[in-house]
């Protein structure tokens, strides 16, 4: 089992459209640890750690988001494991 952590920055219409709540639901369903939060510049930040296959599934979902959102850009980078338990909405 390969564990990996990523940090994503999601741009577009992603605040005020249930993006964080929907991301939380997806991450929990996939068994990931980390958090999702709004940034002051209008983007959403996602830190996720877990099995590579689950991380890849989350990234694919982040590209689409919930029906009310409109994702225009997704930046993905490797991240250090913050050793967080669970997945939080910050």
Secondary structure, 3 states (H helix, E strand, C coil): CCEEEEEEEEEEECCCCCHHHHHHHHHHHCCCEEEEEECCCCCEEEEEEEEHHHHHHHHHHHHHCCCCCEEEEEEEEECCCCCCCCEEEC
